[in-house]
Amino acid sequence: MDQSKVIINGVFTDRKFYRRMLTLAIPVAIQNFIGSFLNMVDTVMVGQLGETAIAAVGIANQYFFFFMMFLIGLSAGCSVFIAQFWGTQDLKNIRRILGVGLGSALTISAVFMVVGLLFPRQIIMIFNNDPLVIVEGSRYLRIVLGSYLFTGIAFVYVFALRSIGNTLLPMAVSTVALVCNVFFNYMLIFGKFGAPAMGVAGAAVATVIARVVESSVLVVVIYRHREVLAATLSELLDFDLGFIRKAYRTILPVLLNEICWALASLVYAVVYGRMGTQAVATIQIVNTITNLFMVVIFGMANAAAVMIGNSIGAGEIRQAKDYGKRFSVMAVAAGIILGLLLAVFSPYLLNAFKVSAMVRHSTQNIIYIVAIVFFIRIFNIIAIVGILRGGGDARGSFLLEGFTMWFIGVPLTVAGAFVLRLSVHLVYSLSLCEELTKAFLCLWRLRSGRWIHNVTHRFGGG
């Protein structure tokens, strides 16, 4: 009990801890907030074309979402090493890992582009059988595939920059790209400033332009300012097969974790897609609004992963464990506050969407349900994405999340939709049982202390 009081007091009184946490978390939170807010604006713009357009773009973006999970898994896996190598100031191995990440990202991007170009209609038909949605979704997908290579490069650099404590540059560059996206959305969707009114296709072109701007500016700034990540080609390629094998012992579980999560999320999307276009629109709006209230949390998760990873790399194991406890307490407190804010402000945010009364009613019901369990969802994110990954426990977090999604969340969602034939908000409620189970397993893993792994020991000195 005394130890718990010390941890709780430390969370709210340790100024040094707060300064470092906020320095890392605030830029990431601002970046995510701007991204989520502009994504909502994006959805509202497309929504002016009707529910079919919202569903078409939402379903086409499920393919991008799956691609993004590969990139997040890869980049997060690399960042585990970079954060710990930064704790020992091992610049040579940081650049080697960066090279492995970039090469892998380009390969993944190329594969997704080829598959998407060859089978656009088949991809859309996985999620929805509405002929209009298939036509519009395929059209959007073919165009937006042009952004994938640039997206892959940007993801690796953004995660790497955050791992060495530079969160300001990704925030600034992403903000420019996102504003660019909204501007070209407005111009190309509705035919403003003399441009043709391209509708859904205009939204796709705007996305490609924004991704090209983002990756180009990011790389130019890194090399112009001679950042730690401004490696020469020989430094990026200074690894052999043995190095790759050692790196992928940690990268692969993180990658599999994200893929596993993405596949389960795609199953959810298929379920809602088969429930009808209104169900798809409902979930699209729910995700858009709830993501606005998650931005602070991903900033905290990033801070947790970097601070814990740096501590372990520097050999400060007790500090890493202390940070893990502090971030757990903060996660619950933040979740309760954000859940209340979500419940209060969601009715006003819903006014921005031009949808039927039925879609609005279902969306509001789901958001109220989410608000109640928000503190559990946020604790899980901080624990898995921040604490466990920062501690190098890639395998543990993969097994924990994979089990809860595939043995609890997915079966209950499928049963609720197709066996019990429940309404969309009740089906969504069943899927949340996964979060409850995950929270208990996260607590068990954190209390065991077996999540601390110094992954830099696999490699020699820089």
C-alpha positions as CSV (number, residue, x, y, z in Angstrom):
1,M,0.0,0.0,0.0
2,D,2.9,2.4,0.9
3,Q,4.6,1.6,-2.5
4,S,1.3,2.4,-4.3
5,K,1.1,5.8,-2.5
6,V,4.7,6.6,-3.5
7,I,4.0,5.8,-7.1
8,I,0.8,7.8,-7.2
9,N,2.4,10.8,-5.5
10,G,5.4,10.5,-7.9
11,V,3.0,10.7,-10.9
12,F,1.6,14.0,-9.7
13,T,4.6,15.6,-8.0
14,D,7.8,14.6,-9.9
15,R,8.5,17.6,-12.1
16,K,11.5,16.1,-13.9
17,F,9.3,13.1,-14.9
18,Y,6.6,15.4,-16.1
19,R,8.9,17.7,-18.0
20,R,10.4,14.8,-20.0
21,M,7.1,13.1,-20.5
22,L,5.4,16.3,-21.8
23,T,8.3,17.2,-24.0
24,L,7.9,13.8,-25.8
25,A,4.1,13.5,-25.5
26,I,2.7,16.9,-26.4
27,P,4.1,17.2,-30.0
28,V,2.9,13.6,-30.8
29,A,-0.5,14.5,-29.2
30,I,-0.8,17.7,-31.2
31,Q,0.2,15.8,-34.4
32,N,-2.4,13.1,-33.8
33,F,-5.0,15.7,-32.9
34,I,-4.5,17.7,-36.1
35,G,-4.5,14.4,-38.0
36,S,-7.7,13.2,-36.4
37,F,-9.4,16.6,-36.7
38,L,-8.5,17.0,-40.3
39,N,-9.6,13.4,-40.9
40,M,-13.0,14.3,-39.5
41,V,-13.0,17.3,-41.9
42,D,-12.1,14.9,-44.7
43,T,-14.9,12.6,-43.7
44,V,-17.3,15.5,-43.5
45,M,-16.3,16.7,-47.0
46,V,-16.7,13.3,-48.5
47,G,-19.9,13.0,-46.6
48,Q,-21.4,15.8,-48.5
49,L,-21.5,13.4,-51.4
50,G,-23.7,11.0,-49.4
51,E,-23.5,7.8,-47.3
52,T,-22.4,5.8,-50.3
53,A,-19.3,8.0,-50.7
54,I,-18.5,7.7,-47.0
55,A,-18.8,3.9,-47.2
56,A,-16.7,3.7,-50.4
57,V,-13.8,5.8,-49.0
58,G,-14.1,4.1,-45.6
59,I,-13.9,0.6,-47.1
60,A,-11.1,1.5,-49.5
61,N,-9.2,2.9,-46.5
62,Q,-9.5,-0.5,-44.8
63,Y,-6.9,-1.7,-47.3
64,F,-4.7,1.2,-46.4
65,F,-5.4,0.5,-42.8
66,F,-4.1,-3.0,-43.2
67,F,-1.0,-1.7,-45.1
68,M,-0.5,0.9,-42.3
69,M,-0.5,-1.8,-39.6
70,F,2.4,-3.5,-41.5
71,L,4.2,-0.2,-41.4
72,I,3.4,0.6,-37.8
73,G,4.6,-2.9,-36.8
74,L,7.8,-2.6,-38.7
75,S,8.5,1.0,-37.6
76,A,7.6,0.3,-33.9
77,G,9.8,-2.8,-34.0
78,C,12.7,-0.7,-35.3
79,S,12.0,2.0,-32.7
80,V,12.4,-0.5,-29.8
81,F,16.0,-0.8,-30.9
82,I,16.5,2.8,-31.7
83,A,15.2,4.0,-28.3
84,Q,17.5,1.6,-26.5
85,F,20.5,2.3,-28.7
86,W,19.9,6.0,-28.1
87,G,20.2,5.3,-24.4
88,T,23.8,4.0,-25.1
89,Q,24.5,6.6,-27.8
90,D,25.2,3.9,-30.3
91,L,24.7,5.9,-33.5
92,K,26.2,3.3,-35.9
93,N,23.6,0.6,-34.9
94,I,20.8,3.2,-35.0
95,R,21.6,3.9,-38.7
96,R,21.9,0.2,-39.4
97,I,18.4,-0.4,-37.9
98,L,17.1,2.6,-39.9
99,G,18.5,0.9,-43.1
100,V,16.7,-2.4,-42.3
101,G,13.5,-0.4,-41.6
102,L,13.6,1.6,-44.9
103,G,14.4,-1.5,-47.0
104,S,11.6,-3.5,-45.4
105,A,9.1,-0.6,-45.7
106,L,9.8,-0.1,-49.4
107,T,9.3,-3.9,-50.0
108,I,6.0,-4.0,-48.1
109,S,4.8,-0.9,-50.0
110,A,5.6,-2.3,-53.4
111,V,3.8,-5.6,-52.6
112,F,0.6,-3.7,-51.4
113,M,0.7,-1.5,-54.5
114,V,0.9,-4.4,-56.9
115,V,-1.9,-6.4,-55.2
116,G,-4.1,-3.3,-55.0
117,L,-3.6,-2.5,-58.7
118,L,-4.4,-6.0,-59.8
119,F,-7.4,-6.7,-57.6
120,P,-9.2,-3.4,-56.6
121,R,-12.8,-4.6,-57.1
122,Q,-12.1,-7.9,-55.3
123,I,-10.7,-6.0,-52.3
124,I,-13.7,-3.7,-52.0
125,M,-16.1,-6.7,-52.4
126,I,-14.6,-8.4,-49.3
127,F,-16.2,-5.7,-47.2
128,N,-19.4,-4.7,-49.1
129,N,-21.5,-6.0,-52.0
130,D,-23.2,-2.7,-52.9
131,P,-22.5,-2.1,-56.6
132,L,-22.2,1.7,-56.2
133,V,-19.8,1.3,-53.2
134,I,-17.7,-1.2,-55.2
135,V,-17.4,1.2,-58.2
136,E,-16.5,4.3,-56.1
137,G,-14.3,2.4,-53.7
138,S,-12.3,0.8,-56.6
139,R,-11.8,4.1,-58.2
140,Y,-10.5,5.7,-55.0
141,L,-8.2,2.8,-54.3
142,R,-6.5,2.7,-57.7
143,I,-5.5,6.4,-57.3
144,V,-4.5,6.4,-53.6
145,L,-2.1,3.5,-54.1
146,G,0.3,6.0,-55.6
147,S,1.0,7.3,-52.1
148,Y,2.1,4.0,-50.5
149,L,5.9,4.2,-51.2
150,F,6.0,7.7,-49.8
151,T,3.9,6.6,-46.8
152,G,6.4,3.8,-46.1
153,I,9.4,6.1,-46.0
154,A,7.6,8.7,-43.8
155,F,6.5,6.1,-41.2
156,V,10.0,4.7,-40.6
157,Y,11.5,8.2,-40.2
158,V,8.7,9.5,-38.0
159,F,9.0,6.5,-35.5
160,A,12.8,6.8,-35.6
161,L,12.8,10.5,-34.8
162,R,10.4,10.0,-31.9
163,S,12.6,7.3,-30.5
164,I,15.6,9.7,-30.2
165,G,13.4,12.3,-28.6
166,N,12.7,14.5,-31.6
167,T,8.9,14.8,-31.7
168,L,8.8,18.4,-33.0
169,L,9.9,17.7,-36.6
170,P,7.4,14.9,-37.3
171,M,4.6,17.1,-35.8
172,A,5.6,20.1,-38.0
173,V,5.9,18.1,-41.2
174,S,2.8,16.1,-40.7
175,T,0.8,19.3,-39.9
176,V,1.9,20.8,-43.2
177,A,1.0,17.6,-45.1
178,L,-2.4,17.3,-43.4
179,V,-3.3,21.0,-44.1
180,C,-2.2,20.3,-47.7
181,N,-4.5,17.3,-47.8
182,V,-7.6,19.3,-46.7
183,F,-6.9,22.1,-49.1
184,F,-6.6,19.8,-52.1
185,N,-9.6,17.8,-50.9
186,Y,-11.7,21.0,-51.0
187,M,-10.3,21.9,-54.4
188,L,-10.6,18.5,-56.1
189,I,-13.7,17.0,-54.5
190,F,-15.9,20.1,-55.1
191,G,-14.1,21.6,-58.1
192,K,-12.9,24.9,-56.5
193,F,-10.3,27.3,-57.8
194,G,-10.9,26.2,-61.4
195,A,-10.2,22.5,-60.8
196,P,-12.7,19.9,-62.0
197,A,-15.1,18.4,-59.5
198,M,-13.7,14.9,-59.1
199,G,-15.8,13.7,-56.1
200,V,-14.3,10.6,-54.4
201,A,-11.4,10.5,-56.9
202,G,-10.5,14.0,-55.9
203,A,-10.1,12.9,-52.3
204,A,-7.7,10.2,-53.4
205,V,-5.6,12.6,-55.5
206,A,-5.4,15.0,-52.5
207,T,-4.1,12.1,-50.3
208,V,-1.3,11.3,-52.8
209,I,-0.2,14.9,-53.0
210,A,-0.1,15.2,-49.2
211,R,1.9,12.0,-48.7
212,V,4.5,13.1,-51.3
213,V,4.8,16.4,-49.6
214,E,5.2,14.8,-46.1
215,S,7.9,12.3,-47.0
216,S,9.9,14.8,-49.2
217,V,9.9,17.6,-46.6
218,L,10.8,15.1,-43.8
219,V,13.8,13.7,-45.6
220,V,15.1,17.1,-46.9
221,V,14.9,18.6,-43.3
222,I,16.7,15.6,-41.7
223,Y,19.6,15.8,-44.2
224,R,19.8,19.6,-44.3
225,H,20.1,19.8,-40.5
226,R,22.4,16.8,-40.3
227,E,20.1,14.9,-37.9
228,V,21.3,11.7,-36.2
229,L,19.2,9.9,-38.9
230,A,21.0,11.6,-41.8
231,A,22.9,8.4,-42.7
232,T,24.9,7.9,-45.8
233,L,23.8,5.0,-48.1
234,S,26.8,2.9,-47.0
235,E,25.7,3.4,-43.3
236,L,22.2,2.4,-44.0
237,L,23.4,-0.8,-45.8
238,D,26.1,-1.6,-43.3
239,F,24.4,-4.9,-42.1
240,D,24.5,-8.5,-43.0
241,L,22.0,-11.4,-42.8
242,G,23.0,-12.1,-39.2
243,F,22.2,-8.5,-38.2
244,I,18.8,-8.8,-39.9
245,R,18.0,-12.0,-38.1
246,K,18.8,-10.5,-34.7
247,A,16.8,-7.4,-35.4
248,Y,13.8,-9.4,-36.6
249,R,13.7,-11.4,-33.4
250,T,12.1,-8.2,-31.9
251,I,10.7,-6.6,-35.1
252,L,8.7,-9.7,-36.1
253,P,6.6,-10.1,-33.0
254,V,5.7,-6.4,-33.1
255,L,4.9,-6.7,-36.8
256,L,2.8,-9.8,-36.2
257,N,1.1,-8.1,-33.3
258,E,0.0,-5.2,-35.6
259,I,-0.9,-7.6,-38.4
260,C,-3.0,-9.8,-36.0
261,W,-4.7,-6.6,-34.7
262,A,-5.3,-5.4,-38.3
263,L,-6.7,-8.7,-39.5
264,A,-9.1,-8.8,-36.6
265,S,-10.1,-5.2,-37.3
266,L,-10.7,-6.2,-41.0
267,V,-12.9,-9.0,-39.8
268,Y,-14.9,-6.4,-37.8
269,A,-15.1,-4.2,-40.9
270,V,-16.4,-7.2,-43.0
271,V,-19.0,-7.9,-40.3
272,Y,-20.2,-4.3,-40.3
273,G,-20.0,-4.2,-44.1
274,R,-22.3,-7.2,-44.3
275,M,-24.7,-5.6,-41.9
276,G,-25.3,-2.8,-44.5
277,T,-24.1,0.6,-45.7
278,Q,-25.6,2.3,-42.8
279,A,-23.7,0.1,-40.3
280,V,-20.4,1.0,-42.2
281,A,-21.2,4.7,-42.1
282,T,-22.0,4.4,-38.3
283,I,-18.6,2.8,-37.5
284,Q,-16.7,5.2,-39.7
285,I,-18.2,8.2,-37.8
286,V,-17.7,6.5,-34.4
287,N,-14.0,5.9,-35.2
288,T,-13.6,9.5,-36.5
289,I,-15.0,11.0,-33.4
290,T,-13.4,8.7,-30.8
291,N,-10.0,9.1,-32.4
292,L,-10.2,12.9,-31.6
293,F,-10.2,11.9,-27.9
294,M,-7.3,9.3,-28.3
295,V,-4.7,11.8,-29.5
296,V,-3.3,12.5,-26.0
297,I,-3.0,8.8,-25.3
298,F,-0.8,8.0,-28.3
299,G,1.4,10.9,-27.1
300,M,1.7,9.3,-23.7
301,A,2.3,5.9,-25.2
302,N,5.1,7.3,-27.3
303,A,6.6,9.0,-24.2
304,A,6.4,5.8,-22.2
305,A,8.1,3.7,-24.9
306,V,10.9,6.2,-25.4
307,M,11.5,6.9,-21.7
308,I,11.4,3.2,-20.7
309,G,13.5,2.2,-23.7
310,N,16.2,4.8,-23.1
311,S,16.3,3.8,-19.4
312,I,16.8,0.1,-20.2
313,G,19.4,0.9,-22.8
314,A,21.3,3.0,-20.2
315,G,21.1,0.1,-17.7
316,E,18.6,1.9,-15.4
317,I,16.2,-1.0,-14.8
318,R,14.7,0.3,-11.6
319,Q,13.8,3.5,-13.2
320,A,12.2,1.7,-16.1
321,K,10.0,-0.3,-13.8
322,D,9.1,2.9,-11.9
323,Y,8.1,4.6,-15.1
324,G,6.0,1.6,-16.0
325,K,4.0,2.0,-12.8
326,R,3.6,5.7,-13.2
327,F,2.4,5.5,-16.7
328,S,-0.2,2.9,-15.7
329,V,-1.7,5.2,-13.1
330,M,-1.7,8.1,-15.5
331,A,-3.5,6.0,-18.2
332,V,-6.4,5.2,-15.9
333,A,-6.8,8.8,-14.7
334,A,-6.6,10.2,-18.3
335,G,-9.1,7.5,-19.5
336,I,-11.7,8.5,-16.9
337,I,-11.4,12.2,-17.8
338,L,-11.4,11.7,-21.6
339,G,-14.4,9.3,-21.4
340,L,-16.4,12.0,-19.7
341,L,-15.4,14.6,-22.3
342,L,-16.3,12.1,-25.1
343,A,-19.8,11.6,-23.6
344,V,-20.4,15.3,-23.2
345,F,-19.2,16.6,-26.6
346,S,-20.1,13.8,-29.0
347,P,-23.7,15.0,-29.6
348,Y,-22.3,18.3,-30.8
349,L,-19.7,16.7,-33.0
350,L,-22.3,14.5,-34.6
351,N,-24.0,17.6,-35.9
352,A,-21.2,18.0,-38.4
353,F,-22.2,14.8,-40.2
354,K,-25.0,14.7,-42.8
355,V,-26.5,11.3,-42.1
356,S,-29.9,9.7,-41.5
357,A,-31.6,9.7,-38.1
358,M,-31.0,6.0,-37.8
359,V,-27.2,6.3,-38.4
360,R,-27.0,9.2,-35.9
361,H,-28.9,7.2,-33.2
362,S,-26.7,4.1,-33.6
363,T,-23.6,6.2,-33.6
364,Q,-24.5,8.1,-30.4
365,N,-25.4,4.9,-28.6
366,I,-22.0,3.3,-29.5
367,I,-20.1,6.5,-28.4
368,Y,-21.8,6.4,-25.0
369,I,-20.8,2.8,-24.6
370,V,-17.2,3.5,-25.6
371,A,-17.1,6.4,-23.1
372,I,-18.0,4.1,-20.2
373,V,-15.0,1.8,-20.9
374,F,-12.6,4.4,-22.2
375,F,-10.3,4.2,-19.2
376,I,-9.8,0.4,-19.9
377,R,-9.1,0.9,-23.6
378,I,-6.5,3.7,-22.8
379,F,-4.8,1.6,-20.1
380,N,-4.4,-1.2,-22.6
381,I,-2.9,1.1,-25.2
382,I,-0.4,2.6,-22.8
383,A,0.5,-0.9,-21.4
384,I,1.0,-2.6,-24.8
385,V,2.2,0.2,-27.1
386,G,4.1,2.1,-24.5
387,I,5.3,0.1,-21.5
388,L,5.7,-3.5,-22.9
389,R,7.2,-2.5,-26.2
390,G,9.4,0.1,-24.6
391,G,10.6,-2.7,-22.3
392,G,11.5,-4.9,-25.3
393,D,8.7,-7.3,-24.5
394,A,7.6,-7.7,-28.1
395,R,6.7,-11.4,-27.8
396,G,4.6,-11.0,-24.6
397,S,2.6,-8.1,-26.0
398,F,2.0,-10.0,-29.3
399,L,0.7,-13.1,-27.5
400,L,-1.5,-11.0,-25.1
401,E,-3.2,-9.0,-27.8
402,G,-3.5,-11.8,-30.3
403,F,-5.2,-14.1,-27.8
404,T,-7.8,-11.5,-26.7
405,M,-8.7,-10.4,-30.2
406,W,-9.0,-13.7,-31.9
407,F,-10.4,-15.8,-29.1
408,I,-12.7,-13.2,-27.5
409,G,-13.4,-10.1,-29.7
410,V,-13.7,-11.7,-33.1
411,P,-15.9,-14.7,-32.1
412,L,-18.3,-12.5,-30.1
413,T,-18.6,-9.9,-32.9
414,V,-19.4,-12.5,-35.5
415,A,-21.8,-14.3,-33.3
416,G,-23.6,-11.1,-32.4
417,A,-24.0,-10.0,-36.0
418,F,-24.8,-13.3,-37.8
419,V,-26.1,-15.7,-35.1
420,L,-27.9,-13.4,-32.7
421,R,-28.6,-10.8,-35.4
422,L,-28.2,-7.9,-33.0
423,S,-28.2,-4.2,-33.9
424,V,-24.9,-2.5,-34.7
425,H,-24.5,-0.8,-31.3
426,L,-25.0,-4.1,-29.5
427,V,-22.6,-6.0,-31.7
428,Y,-20.0,-3.3,-31.0
429,S,-20.7,-3.7,-27.3
430,L,-19.9,-7.4,-27.5
431,S,-16.5,-6.7,-29.1
432,L,-15.5,-4.6,-26.1
433,C,-15.3,-7.8,-23.9
434,E,-11.9,-8.2,-25.5
435,E,-10.7,-4.9,-23.8
436,L,-11.8,-6.1,-20.4
437,T,-9.9,-9.4,-20.7
438,K,-6.8,-7.6,-22.1
439,A,-6.7,-5.2,-19.2
440,F,-6.5,-8.1,-16.7
441,L,-3.7,-9.8,-18.7
442,C,-1.8,-6.5,-19.0
443,L,-1.9,-6.0,-15.3
444,W,-0.6,-9.6,-14.7
445,R,2.3,-9.1,-17.2
446,L,3.3,-5.8,-15.7
447,R,3.2,-7.1,-12.1
448,S,5.4,-10.1,-13.1
449,G,8.3,-7.8,-14.0
450,R,9.2,-10.2,-16.9
451,W,8.6,-7.5,-19.5
452,I,12.1,-5.9,-19.1
453,H,14.4,-7.0,-22.0
454,N,17.6,-5.2,-23.1
455,V,17.6,-5.9,-26.8
456,T,20.8,-4.1,-27.5
457,H,22.8,-7.0,-25.9
458,R,22.3,-9.0,-29.1
459,F,24.6,-6.7,-30.9
460,G,28.2,-5.6,-30.3
461,G,29.2,-2.0,-29.7
462,G,28.7,0.5,-32.4
